[in-house]
Amino acid sequence: MQTLTAETLHTLLTPTLVVDALRRGFASGVHVPLRHHHTIPTEADPGTLLIMPAWSESNDERAVLGVKLANVYTSNPQKGIPSIQGAYILFEKRTGTPVATLDGSTITLFRTAAASVLAATYLARSNSKRLLMVGTGRLVPYIVRTYVEVMGIEDVRIWGRNPEKAKSSVQSLASLNIEANTISEIKEGVDWADIISCATTSTSPLVLGRWLKPGHHVDLIGGFTEEMRETDDEAARLSSIFVDTRDGALSEAGDLIQPLRNGVIQESNILAELADLVTHKHSGRSSVQEITLFKSVGTALEDLATAQLAVDLANS
């Protein structure tokens, strides 16, 4: 059985390749049970164990089965450890034979960024050039790099609660030959941006609806529990809402669950899933004035597509 380490995956994968793999994955038949979500008590903040299986609908010789085991410990960065730890195991579907083990954190970083940017190819204005990145975590360089490479973003500003971490994110991007600047006021960044991408574990809104302007695209990545929020109810009310998967968003996305509970939006306000955009069942952005909002919580389809891509590249 192959082992693909984080270092190997970084030599194999590129943002464009992963976006294309996800586009194919969402267009094809993949069975994805709702992921298991378990709270792990610890001496500090509790951790979260995610168990995410998926398998090809077909039974041909390339059909695969995979499962990701991911641990999310939000207190890890305080210890100098990444918040996401995990492993991915890929099997042949027909026999259940293990094919490869892959570094789960790297798979998660690439596919999470790729899912948001894949959505943005349908939902952001085609002439979008300015990206506000809200957050300073390990995912930020992957998100920004993918937007730059796939969407042609030319100007990047980063906001974080901790200015030193924001500066560190700018330095990380500089090592990728991407120029970015920090910004001290989030509202100023929203006013300036075409696309606003949020990747935080905030439990209170950071981007307020009253700041949004016609034409904005809002990309919400960070929240994965009912309590987490990166936008307020007004942002949900003003926006045309899209999700990676309805089942995932309605069970885990506080940015939608809370305004649904408050009666601000209805489930019918969620216009489409990412698969609907990829297969052209929904056309995406309908006008240059529309405010679009994409909320992702992650789906095992993305992990399966990325893992299969990496193994194919390793064996080509």
URBELJO-V284702 format. One line per field, one symbol per residue. phi: phi as a letter, one per 30 degrees, with the letter a starting at -180 (. if undefined). psi: psi as a letter, one per 30 degrees, with the letter a starting at -180 (. if undefined). A space follows every 10 residues. Layout:
BEGIN
phi: ???
psi: ???
END
This chain:
BEGIN
phi: .dbcdedddd dccbeddded ddeddddcdb cbddddbbdc dbdcddcbcc cbcaadddbd dcdbbbbccb cccddeedci cedcblbbbc bdddciddca cbddddeddd dddddddedd dccdddcdbc cccckbddde ddddeddddc cidcbbbbcb dceddddddd dddddcicdb bdbdcddddd eddcbcccbb cdcbeccced ddbejdcccc cddbbdddbc bcddddddcd cbbdbdeddd cbcedcdddd ddidbceddd dacdddddci dbdiecaddd ccbcccbjbd eddddddded ddddcd
psi: klkjleeeef fekleeeeee eeeeeffljk kjlkkkjkkj klebkklkkk jjlllkelga fgklklkkjk kjjffeffgg kkfkkllkkk lkeefgkkel kljeeeeeee eeeeeeeeef ffflkfgkfk kkjjlgaffe eeeeeeeeee fgkfkkkkkl ejeeeeeeee eeeefghkkl llkfkeeeee eelekjkkil hkgkkejkef fklkfkkkjj eekglffkkf lleeeeeflk kllekeeeef ffjffeeefe efgellfffj elleeeeegg fkfbkflffk kkkkkkfkkf eeeeeeeeee eeefg.
END
